[in-house]
């Protein structure tokens, strides 16, 4: 219900962002990709597109950094590219807080820990995202995601939502106090 109200409230912003993406990056405006959801079920996640399809002379896609123009970097920095995921929340495919939705094959490569990570719905934001996100290794992100699954409660979710605002304002910073809180992982 909250996500639906936010979609209505943010409708003018969503339309403006869609127009900016269409002008600055072309079509399609939305990036859609199959992701692993709760219990391993797949769903189509939606985000605003932040990269071009620029290719080298051989027809291969250029590296992500070279395909992400200023507009795309700004949308990512302010997390505005994530707003269409409110539709995924309305559909029940995602939650506001939880581990970020990953590609199904990435979750499968995690084995039993990937299965356990999927015990909760993926989130628009999560503990790993407010603990350093791109500054963390994949193993650190997994440990933090599993710590969230083990410890989740409304207080933790509220703290993550508040920290998300801080990350948007102040940028990503690595926060080391989270790493030792997962009882399932060692070393």
FIKE-353519 format. One line per field, with one value per residue: residue in one letter; z, x, y negated of N, C-alpha, C, O in turn; residue number from 1. Coordinates in nm, 3 decimals, padded with zeros to 5 digits, m for minus. Layout:
% residues N
r = c(A_...) .
n_pz = c(Z_...) .
n_px = c(X_...) .
n_py = c(Y_...) .
ca_pz = c(Z_...) .
ca_px = c(X_...) .
ca_py = c(Y_...) .
c_pz = c(Z_...) .
c_px = c(X_...) .
c_py = c(Y_...) .
o_pz = c(Z_...) .
o_px = c(X_...) .
o_py = c(Y_...) .
k = c(NUM_...) .
This chain:
% residues 187
r = c(X_X_X_X_X_X_X_X_X_X_X_X_X_X_X_X_X_X_X_X_X_X_X_X_X_X_X_X_X_X_X_X_X_X_X_X_X_X_X_X_X_X_X_X_X_X_X_X_X_X_X_X_X_X_X_X_X_X_X_X_X_X_X_X_X_X_X_X_X_X_X_X_X_X_X_X_X_X_X_X_X_X_X_X_X_X_X_X_X_X_X_X_X_X_X_X_X_X_X_X_X_X_X_X_X_X_X_X_X_X_X_X_X_X_X_X_X_X_X_X_X_X_X_X_X_X_X_X_X_X_X_X_X_X_X_X_X_X_X_X_X_X_X_X_X_X_X_X_X_X_X_X_X_X_X_X_X_X_X_X_X_X_X_X_X_X_X_X_X_X_X_X_X_X_X_X_X_X_X_X_X_X_X_X_X_X_X) .
n_pz = c(00.000_00.082_m00.112_m00.341_m00.285_m00.286_m00.554_m00.676_m00.556_m00.646_m00.918_m01.099_m01.084_m01.173_m01.438_m01.537_m01.504_m01.677_m01.920_m01.931_m01.942_m02.183_m02.364_m02.308_m02.314_m02.488_m02.621_m02.488_m02.212_m01.967_m01.792_m01.793_m01.627_m01.553_m01.224_m00.918_m00.679_m00.364_m00.219_m00.444_m00.671_m00.994_m01.118_m01.310_m01.282_m01.269_m01.368_m01.412_m01.714_m01.733_m01.885_m02.207_m02.528_m02.641_m02.856_m02.944_m03.234_m03.314_m03.248_m02.991_m02.664_m02.497_m02.197_m01.883_m01.747_m01.952_m02.092_m01.938_m01.917_m01.796_m01.703_m01.642_m01.437_m01.246_m01.192_m01.077_m00.856_m00.698_m00.656_m00.804_m01.026_m00.929_m00.866_m01.034_m00.930_m00.734_m00.847_m00.860_m00.588_m00.528_m00.668_m00.509_m00.544_m00.449_m00.155_00.058_00.210_00.208_00.093_m00.204_m00.523_m00.714_m01.014_m01.129_m01.183_m01.042_m00.777_m00.769_m00.790_m00.537_m00.384_m00.098_00.073_m00.094_m00.133_00.129_00.155_m00.002_00.161_00.238_00.092_m00.184_m00.165_m00.216_m00.095_00.121_00.387_00.304_00.109_00.254_00.392_00.252_m00.004_m00.324_m00.250_m00.125_m00.119_m00.306_m00.134_00.116_00.084_00.064_00.320_00.477_00.377_00.459_00.734_00.766_00.696_00.911_01.131_01.085_01.151_01.242_01.350_01.261_00.986_00.975_01.059_00.843_00.632_00.715_00.711_00.440_00.332_00.430_00.288_00.028_00.048_00.152_00.018_m00.059_00.200_00.357_00.616_00.876_01.109_01.069_00.965_01.137_01.239_01.145_01.220_01.068_00.895_00.872_00.917) .
n_px = c(00.082_00.194_00.392_00.236_00.112_00.339_00.413_00.206_00.247_00.507_00.468_00.485_00.765_00.863_00.770_00.913_01.178_01.167_01.135_01.378_01.560_01.481_01.544_01.819_01.940_01.804_01.589_01.513_01.335_01.316_01.510_01.498_01.517_01.556_01.543_01.636_01.400_01.222_01.252_01.372_01.223_01.178_01.160_01.069_01.267_01.252_01.414_01.521_01.685_02.038_02.262_02.420_02.407_02.657_02.915_03.223_03.448_03.438_03.188_03.135_03.002_03.098_03.297_03.114_03.158_03.232_03.000_02.823_02.680_02.692_02.427_02.333_02.512_02.443_02.173_02.215_02.378_02.205_02.019_01.789_01.739_01.632_01.365_01.147_01.128_00.942_00.708_00.761_00.753_00.485_00.369_00.442_00.680_00.912_01.052_01.066_01.298_01.568_01.788_01.963_01.812_01.943_02.095_01.957_02.148_02.369_02.284_02.247_02.512_02.600_02.522_02.409_02.405_02.310_02.052_01.954_01.974_01.765_01.547_01.406_01.225_01.370_01.515_01.451_01.636_01.908_02.092_02.358_02.380_02.384_02.610_02.839_02.828_02.923_03.184_03.245_03.344_03.217_03.187_03.177_02.939_02.757_02.785_02.687_02.426_02.328_02.349_02.153_01.923_01.917_01.884_01.673_01.424_01.169_01.292_01.556_01.505_01.398_01.625_01.795_01.653_01.672_01.951_01.987_01.895_02.098_02.318_02.247_02.265_02.527_02.697_02.855_03.002_03.227_03.130_03.250_03.149_02.946_03.024_03.092_02.859_02.721_02.609_02.624_02.839_03.187_03.518) .
n_py = c(00.118_m00.125_m00.152_m00.184_m00.429_m00.589_m00.565_m00.710_m00.961_m01.018_m01.030_m01.263_m01.312_m01.065_m01.069_m01.292_m01.197_m00.977_m01.109_m01.254_m01.038_m00.924_m01.130_m01.168_m00.912_m00.753_m00.498_m00.174_m00.325_m00.207_00.031_00.370_00.677_01.022_01.134_01.298_01.380_01.397_01.713_01.809_01.771_01.632_01.295_01.005_00.738_00.383_00.086_m00.255_m00.315_m00.343_m00.326_m00.339_m00.170_m00.156_m00.044_00.125_00.120_00.388_00.464_00.535_00.473_00.177_00.127_00.100_m00.148_m00.321_m00.330_m00.463_m00.756_m01.100_m01.162_m00.905_m00.834_m01.025_m00.956_m00.704_m00.773_m00.927_m00.739_m00.738_m00.588_m00.359_m00.395_m00.291_m00.035_m00.042_00.046_00.319_00.371_00.312_00.522_00.731_00.860_00.762_00.603_00.310_00.316_00.541_00.805_00.707_00.768_01.027_01.166_01.475_01.684_01.595_01.614_01.890_01.976_01.923_02.130_02.312_02.093_01.894_01.985_01.959_01.682_01.606_01.642_01.427_01.153_00.977_00.646_00.291_00.135_00.223_00.391_00.440_00.244_00.009_00.038_00.006_00.113_00.083_00.070_00.299_00.647_00.931_01.151_01.022_00.875_01.088_01.204_00.996_00.975_01.225_01.190_00.996_01.146_01.324_01.151_00.978_00.735_00.500_00.275_00.287_00.268_00.007_m00.137_m00.081_m00.203_m00.472_m00.502_m00.469_m00.709_m00.873_m00.768_m00.838_m01.114_m01.159_m00.984_m00.665_m00.475_m00.263_m00.053_00.109_00.238_00.419_00.666_00.885_00.988_01.210_01.522_01.755_01.763_01.817_01.685) .
ca_pz = c(00.000_00.087_m00.243_m00.433_m00.256_m00.332_m00.700_m00.709_m00.512_m00.730_m01.061_m01.179_m01.089_m01.261_m01.577_m01.570_m01.520_m01.799_m02.031_m01.933_m01.990_m02.326_m02.438_m02.285_m02.340_m02.593_m02.587_m02.398_m02.094_m01.854_m01.798_m01.735_m01.619_m01.463_m01.100_m00.824_m00.569_m00.245_m00.248_m00.572_m00.786_m01.078_m01.153_m01.396_m01.210_m01.355_m01.323_m01.523_m01.788_m01.700_m01.976_m02.351_m02.592_m02.720_m02.887_m03.008_m03.378_m03.334_m03.213_m02.850_m02.575_m02.425_m02.051_m01.821_m01.714_m02.075_m02.143_m01.840_m01.929_m01.676_m01.656_m01.579_m01.310_m01.153_m01.151_m00.985_m00.734_m00.619_m00.647_m00.875_m01.123_m00.859_m00.839_m01.095_m00.851_m00.654_m00.913_m00.813_m00.450_m00.535_m00.717_m00.409_m00.586_m00.371_m00.034_00.069_00.266_00.193_00.005_m00.341_m00.614_m00.799_m01.126_m01.080_m01.187_m00.935_m00.654_m00.778_m00.762_m00.392_m00.320_00.015_00.125_m00.186_m00.102_00.256_00.126_m00.061_00.258_00.248_m00.036_m00.213_m00.130_m00.284_m00.026_00.212_00.480_00.228_00.034_00.344_00.461_00.162_m00.137_m00.430_m00.187_m00.062_m00.206_m00.315_m00.010_00.222_00.061_00.098_00.466_00.530_00.341_00.548_00.867_00.763_00.699_01.048_01.233_01.038_01.232_01.197_01.393_01.167_00.859_00.990_01.060_00.705_00.554_00.754_00.659_00.294_00.308_00.455_00.177_m00.087_00.072_00.177_m00.062_00.000_00.290_00.411_00.760_00.915_01.226_01.029_00.913_01.234_01.301_01.084_01.287_00.976_00.817_00.949_00.842) .
ca_px = c(00.000_00.283_00.458_00.136_00.097_00.461_00.406_00.118_00.314_00.625_00.434_00.547_00.910_00.885_00.751_01.027_01.296_01.148_01.162_01.523_01.627_01.448_01.622_01.963_01.992_01.726_01.491_01.399_01.355_01.332_01.596_01.425_01.603_01.507_01.619_01.590_01.321_01.205_01.237_01.434_01.136_01.227_01.068_01.129_01.294_01.254_01.488_01.547_01.808_02.147_02.375_02.394_02.446_02.777_02.996_03.352_03.442_03.408_03.049_03.123_02.967_03.208_03.284_03.004_03.197_03.232_02.863_02.739_02.701_02.670_02.291_02.326_02.586_02.363_02.058_02.264_02.428_02.089_01.934_01.665_01.718_01.563_01.224_01.050_01.115_00.820_00.611_00.792_00.706_00.339_00.337_00.480_00.803_01.020_01.016_01.146_01.428_01.606_01.905_01.935_01.781_02.056_02.065_01.936_02.269_02.457_02.232_02.276_02.655_02.621_02.487_02.317_02.394_02.222_01.915_01.917_01.960_01.633_01.440_01.332_01.209_01.475_01.472_01.490_01.761_01.941_02.203_02.484_02.381_02.417_02.735_02.952_02.782_03.023_03.316_03.254_03.361_03.096_03.178_03.131_02.797_02.682_02.785_02.598_02.290_02.289_02.330_02.021_01.822_01.914_01.852_01.575_01.310_01.125_01.389_01.668_01.456_01.390_01.763_01.846_01.588_01.732_02.088_01.979_01.888_02.232_02.404_02.210_02.316_02.671_02.774_02.886_03.116_03.240_03.108_03.301_03.091_02.843_03.076_03.104_02.731_02.652_02.648_02.635_02.963_03.310_03.635) .
ca_py = c(00.000_m00.239_m00.165_m00.239_m00.572_m00.655_m00.573_m00.822_m01.083_m01.043_m01.023_m01.371_m01.289_m00.949_m01.114_m01.377_m01.111_m00.899_m01.200_m01.278_m00.917_m00.909_m01.230_m01.153_m00.778_m00.688_m00.395_m00.187_m00.409_m00.116_00.149_00.483_00.794_01.125_01.143_01.401_01.325_01.479_01.855_01.841_01.746_01.523_01.188_00.903_00.614_00.266_m00.031_m00.345_m00.285_m00.436_m00.304_m00.332_m00.044_m00.186_00.074_00.103_00.152_00.530_00.487_00.573_00.364_00.113_00.146_00.026_m00.284_m00.399_m00.338_m00.533_m00.901_m01.182_m01.143_m00.773_m00.839_m01.104_m00.875_m00.601_m00.836_m00.968_m00.619_m00.763_m00.480_m00.251_m00.427_m00.200_00.087_m00.053_00.134_00.455_00.380_00.321_00.657_00.830_00.927_00.703_00.528_00.188_00.353_00.681_00.817_00.663_00.879_01.064_01.255_01.612_01.766_01.548_01.675_02.034_01.995_01.909_02.257_02.312_01.957_01.821_02.029_01.896_01.539_01.591_01.666_01.301_01.085_00.879_00.511_00.169_00.104_00.332_00.372_00.430_00.117_m00.101_00.075_m00.013_00.153_00.104_00.075_00.430_00.764_01.013_01.230_00.933_00.848_01.208_01.216_00.892_01.016_01.335_01.131_00.933_01.251_01.378_01.051_00.880_00.694_00.367_00.173_00.293_00.213_m00.137_m00.188_m00.071_m00.309_m00.600_m00.503_m00.485_m00.854_m00.925_m00.726_m00.921_m01.250_m01.164_m00.890_m00.535_m00.461_m00.128_m00.049_00.240_00.301_00.513_00.792_00.994_01.020_01.324_01.644_01.869_01.760_01.803_01.638) .
c_pz = c(00.000_m00.048_m00.346_m00.412_m00.303_m00.484_m00.743_m00.675_m00.604_m00.879_m01.143_m01.192_m01.182_m01.408_m01.623_m01.593_m01.647_m01.922_m02.043_m01.985_m02.139_m02.410_m02.428_m02.323_m02.450_m02.535_m02.571_m02.276_m01.972_m01.887_m01.726_m01.737_m01.521_m01.344_m01.012_m00.708_m00.451_m00.286_m00.382_m00.692_m00.863_m01.102_m01.238_m01.317_m01.310_m01.289_m01.440_m01.585_m01.755_m01.794_m02.121_m02.402_m02.677_m02.734_m02.951_m03.155_m03.407_m03.297_m03.069_m02.766_m02.507_m02.275_m01.993_m01.798_m01.838_m02.133_m02.049_m01.848_m01.798_m01.619_m01.584_m01.444_m01.205_m01.102_m01.052_m00.852_m00.640_m00.600_m00.717_m00.979_m01.062_m00.844_m00.909_m01.019_m00.753_m00.714_m00.869_m00.669_m00.447_m00.577_m00.615_m00.443_m00.506_m00.246_m00.034_00.116_00.251_00.111_m00.136_m00.430_m00.709_m00.916_m01.073_m01.080_m01.079_m00.803_m00.654_m00.746_m00.614_m00.315_m00.209_00.072_00.036_m00.162_00.026_00.240_00.071_00.033_00.281_00.109_m00.060_m00.190_m00.221_m00.225_00.070_00.296_00.406_00.155_00.124_00.423_00.371_00.018_m00.237_m00.375_m00.122_m00.164_m00.211_m00.189_00.107_00.207_00.100_00.250_00.529_00.498_00.433_00.691_00.873_00.774_00.841_01.149_01.200_01.138_01.191_01.238_01.298_01.032_00.865_00.989_00.919_00.618_00.587_00.702_00.507_00.258_00.326_00.341_00.052_m00.072_00.077_00.094_00.014_00.086_00.345_00.562_00.810_01.030_01.191_01.006_01.011_01.286_01.238_01.148_01.193_00.902_00.911_00.856_00.728) .
c_px = c(00.088_00.350_00.361_00.117_00.220_00.464_00.319_00.188_00.431_00.595_00.494_00.698_00.941_00.871_00.867_01.152_01.286_01.179_01.312_01.600_01.603_01.531_01.772_02.021_01.917_01.630_01.562_01.435_01.382_01.428_01.520_01.516_01.544_01.602_01.557_01.517_01.317_01.183_01.294_01.345_01.187_01.118_01.144_01.142_01.303_01.332_01.491_01.680_01.914_02.266_02.328_02.431_02.570_02.865_03.128_03.342_03.409_03.263_03.027_03.086_03.091_03.191_03.177_03.039_03.193_03.093_02.769_02.767_02.669_02.530_02.277_02.396_02.507_02.243_02.101_02.306_02.314_01.988_01.798_01.635_01.637_01.412_01.123_01.033_00.997_00.709_00.634_00.746_00.554_00.296_00.370_00.607_00.923_00.962_01.096_01.287_01.449_01.733_01.870_01.905_01.897_02.008_02.050_02.063_02.369_02.414_02.263_02.422_02.688_02.585_02.386_02.298_02.306_02.077_01.869_01.896_01.822_01.518_01.355_01.321_01.326_01.422_01.521_01.621_01.787_02.063_02.336_02.493_02.416_02.545_02.857_02.923_02.895_03.165_03.343_03.283_03.230_03.077_03.130_02.983_02.712_02.674_02.688_02.453_02.241_02.268_02.193_01.912_01.806_01.858_01.733_01.460_01.278_01.223_01.508_01.625_01.448_01.530_01.822_01.784_01.648_01.876_02.091_01.974_02.027_02.328_02.374_02.270_02.468_02.757_02.806_03.011_03.113_03.223_03.138_03.231_02.990_02.900_03.074_02.969_02.660_02.698_02.671_02.767_03.082_03.419_03.599) .
c_py = c(m00.127_m00.262_m00.224_m00.387_m00.649_m00.667_m00.691_m00.954_m01.120_m01.043_m01.137_m01.352_m01.172_m00.988_m01.201_m01.293_m01.027_m00.985_m01.228_m01.157_m00.900_m01.005_m01.201_m01.018_m00.704_m00.585_m00.262_m00.270_m00.321_m00.003_00.259_00.605_00.894_01.135_01.252_01.332_01.419_01.624_01.896_01.820_01.625_01.419_01.087_00.772_00.500_00.153_m00.129_m00.308_m00.389_m00.422_m00.305_m00.193_m00.062_m00.062_00.035_00.141_00.298_00.564_00.530_00.450_00.308_00.142_00.054_m00.121_m00.375_m00.416_m00.412_m00.683_m00.973_m01.163_m01.009_m00.770_m00.916_m01.024_m00.767_m00.662_m00.874_m00.856_m00.639_m00.656_m00.366_m00.274_m00.336_m00.067_00.078_00.033_00.278_00.476_00.393_00.461_00.767_00.906_00.881_00.639_00.398_00.221_00.503_00.688_00.771_00.784_00.904_01.148_01.397_01.697_01.724_01.610_01.824_02.063_01.985_02.036_02.240_02.171_01.871_01.856_01.960_01.746_01.510_01.624_01.541_01.240_00.991_00.739_00.402_00.117_00.218_00.300_00.359_00.295_m00.001_m00.074_00.062_00.024_00.177_00.109_00.209_00.539_00.840_01.098_01.146_00.902_00.968_01.224_01.116_00.927_01.127_01.286_01.064_01.038_01.305_01.278_00.963_00.860_00.551_00.258_00.168_00.234_00.060_m00.199_m00.186_m00.180_m00.445_m00.610_m00.519_m00.633_m00.915_m00.889_m00.810_m01.060_m01.252_m01.072_m00.762_m00.542_m00.319_m00.133_00.091_00.308_00.410_00.654_00.909_01.042_01.139_01.454_01.762_01.874_01.750_01.755_01.557) .
o_pz = c(m00.072_m00.094_m00.429_m00.508_m00.353_m00.538_m00.836_m00.755_m00.635_m00.960_m01.249_m01.300_m01.260_m01.492_m01.735_m01.690_m01.717_m02.016_m02.153_m02.063_m02.213_m02.515_m02.528_m02.361_m02.499_m02.417_m02.636_m02.240_m01.885_m01.997_m01.610_m01.837_m01.418_m01.360_m01.030_m00.649_m00.439_m00.376_m00.430_m00.805_m00.804_m01.106_m01.238_m01.289_m01.421_m01.170_m01.554_m01.516_m01.750_m01.784_m02.152_m02.327_m02.777_m02.639_m03.005_m03.198_m03.515_m03.312_m03.030_m02.793_m02.463_m02.232_m02.046_m01.827_m01.829_m02.215_m02.077_m01.792_m01.701_m01.498_m01.477_m01.349_m01.088_m00.982_m00.953_m00.746_m00.519_m00.537_m00.691_m01.016_m01.135_m00.812_m00.849_m01.040_m00.696_m00.641_m00.844_m00.632_m00.374_m00.525_m00.633_m00.378_m00.496_m00.233_m00.118_00.069_00.279_00.064_m00.182_m00.413_m00.777_m00.917_m00.982_m00.987_m01.029_m00.725_m00.551_m00.683_m00.570_m00.196_m00.222_00.116_00.086_m00.170_00.031_00.304_00.095_m00.011_00.337_00.020_00.035_m00.194_m00.293_m00.296_00.096_00.280_00.443_00.141_00.077_00.511_00.409_m00.073_m00.234_m00.447_m00.069_m00.282_m00.129_m00.142_00.189_00.306_00.162_00.303_00.623_00.583_00.479_00.761_00.975_00.851_00.887_01.244_01.282_01.198_01.115_01.167_01.259_00.970_00.770_00.926_00.880_00.539_00.497_00.654_00.452_00.164_00.246_00.300_m00.020_m00.169_00.013_00.100_00.135_00.051_00.374_00.630_00.789_01.049_01.279_01.025_00.969_01.373_01.276_01.132_01.234_00.851_01.014_00.735_00.656) .
o_px = c(00.060_00.363_00.402_00.106_00.209_00.512_00.355_00.188_00.451_00.687_00.551_00.754_01.036_00.950_00.915_01.224_01.386_01.243_01.366_01.694_01.695_01.583_01.844_02.138_01.965_01.596_01.663_01.552_01.462_01.427_01.482_01.584_01.488_01.724_01.442_01.569_01.398_01.104_01.268_01.387_01.234_00.999_01.267_01.043_01.353_01.317_01.466_01.775_01.885_02.361_02.212_02.482_02.587_02.888_03.142_03.237_03.357_03.221_02.915_03.131_03.178_03.082_03.150_02.958_03.156_03.069_02.649_02.865_02.624_02.515_02.216_02.347_02.504_02.214_02.031_02.274_02.324_01.884_01.703_01.520_01.580_01.339_01.021_00.935_00.957_00.625_00.539_00.704_00.500_00.197_00.331_00.639_01.024_00.841_01.184_01.384_01.360_01.782_01.758_01.966_01.944_01.894_02.123_02.085_02.445_02.499_02.302_02.453_02.792_02.615_02.289_02.189_02.234_01.989_01.757_01.807_01.766_01.403_01.245_01.400_01.376_01.302_01.620_01.705_01.699_02.127_02.418_02.602_02.472_02.582_02.967_02.987_02.957_03.258_03.451_03.252_03.141_02.964_03.050_02.909_02.607_02.567_02.616_02.365_02.127_02.180_02.124_01.818_01.694_01.792_01.696_01.408_01.352_01.237_01.555_01.701_01.487_01.551_01.891_01.854_01.673_01.917_02.185_02.040_02.070_02.409_02.466_02.321_02.531_02.880_02.787_03.110_03.007_03.292_03.058_03.251_02.952_02.828_03.054_02.967_02.546_02.814_02.732_02.804_03.077_03.416_03.687) .
o_py = c(m00.223_m00.375_m00.305_m00.463_m00.761_m00.767_m00.764_m01.047_m01.237_m01.053_m01.111_m01.374_m01.179_m00.944_m01.187_m01.314_m01.008_m00.938_m01.225_m01.172_m00.866_m00.968_m01.207_m01.010_m00.601_m00.587_m00.239_m00.284_m00.356_00.052_00.243_00.632_00.855_01.143_01.291_01.237_01.511_01.653_02.007_01.847_01.528_01.452_01.084_00.705_00.516_00.127_m00.090_m00.273_m00.509_m00.500_m00.275_m00.109_00.009_00.013_m00.075_00.189_00.329_00.678_00.560_00.339_00.383_00.178_m00.054_m00.209_m00.492_m00.505_m00.423_m00.730_m00.911_m01.149_m01.002_m00.710_m00.877_m01.023_m00.741_m00.607_m00.857_m00.875_m00.565_m00.635_m00.284_m00.181_m00.304_00.004_00.179_00.086_00.352_00.585_00.476_00.513_00.882_01.006_00.952_00.623_00.380_00.163_00.582_00.585_00.793_00.889_00.812_01.196_01.437_01.775_01.807_01.655_01.879_02.164_02.033_02.047_02.165_02.135_01.784_01.771_01.907_01.689_01.402_01.632_01.549_01.271_00.930_00.715_00.417_00.061_00.301_00.197_00.275_00.240_m00.100_m00.151_00.101_m00.028_00.284_00.148_00.232_00.524_00.816_01.115_01.192_00.902_00.952_01.255_01.149_00.910_01.125_01.335_01.074_01.022_01.328_01.318_00.879_00.954_00.489_00.158_00.061_00.159_m00.008_m00.303_m00.280_m00.244_m00.525_m00.716_m00.575_m00.677_m00.998_m00.972_m00.849_m01.117_m01.336_m01.082_m00.753_m00.606_m00.265_m00.209_00.183_00.428_00.487_00.752_01.023_01.130_01.166_01.492_01.861_01.980_01.684_01.778_01.510) .
k = c(1_2_3_4_5_6_7_8_9_10_11_12_13_14_15_16_17_18_19_20_21_22_23_24_25_26_27_28_29_30_31_32_33_34_35_36_37_38_39_40_41_42_43_44_45_46_47_48_49_50_51_52_53_54_55_56_57_58_59_60_61_62_63_64_65_66_67_68_69_70_71_72_73_74_75_76_77_78_79_80_81_82_83_84_85_86_87_88_89_90_91_92_93_94_95_96_97_98_99_100_101_102_103_104_105_106_107_108_109_110_111_112_113_114_115_116_117_118_119_120_121_122_123_124_125_126_127_128_129_130_131_132_133_134_135_136_137_138_139_140_141_142_143_144_145_146_147_148_149_150_151_152_153_154_155_156_157_158_159_160_161_162_163_164_165_166_167_168_169_170_171_172_173_174_175_176_177_178_179_180_181_182_183_184_185_186_187) .
